[in-house]
Amino acid sequence: MKKSDLERKFHELLERNREAMLRALRDGEKPSALMFYGNICGLADAMRAVELVDREQAAYIRDQAWALYRRGGDDADDEAC
């Protein structure tokens, strides 16, 4: 798989999990939202493992997802993973 295809796929997966986390938070399903946060963290680590992002970028992805979880989905349009 080409690097550009791999990057696109990872970003699609990140966005899909981010949206699912937001839906779960809006529905009051914090345990489910936390599961999607874990998926995002795993994707960030996988992206680092295949050298699509560096350590700082992976940490940024995780930090943004955690901030979104902590806010409970408020102002979701202001942050992007």
Contacts in CASP RR format, 6 or more apart in sequence:
PFRMAT RR
TARGET T0000
AUTHOR 0000-0000-0000
METHOD contacts of the structure
MODEL  1
MKKSDLERKFHELLERNREAMLRALRDGEKPSALMFYGNICGLADAMRAV
ELVDREQAAYIRDQAWALYRRGGDDADDEAC
1 9 0 8 1.000
3 52 0 8 1.000
6 50 0 8 1.000
6 52 0 8 1.000
7 52 0 8 1.000
10 43 0 8 1.000
10 46 0 8 1.000
10 47 0 8 1.000
10 52 0 8 1.000
13 43 0 8 1.000
14 40 0 8 1.000
14 43 0 8 1.000
14 44 0 8 1.000
14 61 0 8 1.000
14 81 0 8 1.000
15 81 0 8 1.000
17 36 0 8 1.000
17 39 0 8 1.000
17 40 0 8 1.000
17 43 0 8 1.000
18 36 0 8 1.000
18 40 0 8 1.000
18 65 0 8 1.000
18 68 0 8 1.000
18 80 0 8 1.000
18 81 0 8 1.000
20 32 0 8 1.000
20 36 0 8 1.000
21 33 0 8 1.000
21 36 0 8 1.000
21 37 0 8 1.000
21 40 0 8 1.000
21 65 0 8 1.000
21 68 0 8 1.000
21 69 0 8 1.000
22 33 0 8 1.000
22 68 0 8 1.000
22 73 0 8 1.000
22 76 0 8 1.000
24 30 0 8 1.000
24 32 0 8 1.000
24 33 0 8 1.000
24 35 0 8 1.000
24 36 0 8 1.000
25 33 0 8 1.000
25 69 0 8 1.000
25 72 0 8 1.000
25 73 0 8 1.000
26 73 0 8 1.000
33 69 0 8 1.000
33 72 0 8 1.000
34 69 0 8 1.000
37 65 0 8 1.000
37 66 0 8 1.000
37 69 0 8 1.000
38 65 0 8 1.000
40 61 0 8 1.000
40 62 0 8 1.000
40 65 0 8 1.000
40 81 0 8 1.000
41 61 0 8 1.000
41 62 0 8 1.000
41 65 0 8 1.000
43 61 0 8 1.000
44 53 0 8 1.000
44 57 0 8 1.000
44 58 0 8 1.000
44 59 0 8 1.000
44 61 0 8 1.000
44 62 0 8 1.000
45 58 0 8 1.000
47 53 0 8 1.000
47 57 0 8 1.000
47 58 0 8 1.000
47 61 0 8 1.000
48 54 0 8 1.000
48 55 0 8 1.000
48 57 0 8 1.000
48 58 0 8 1.000
53 61 0 8 1.000
61 81 0 8 1.000
64 79 0 8 1.000
64 80 0 8 1.000
64 81 0 8 1.000
65 81 0 8 1.000
67 79 0 8 1.000
68 76 0 8 1.000
68 79 0 8 1.000
68 81 0 8 1.000
END
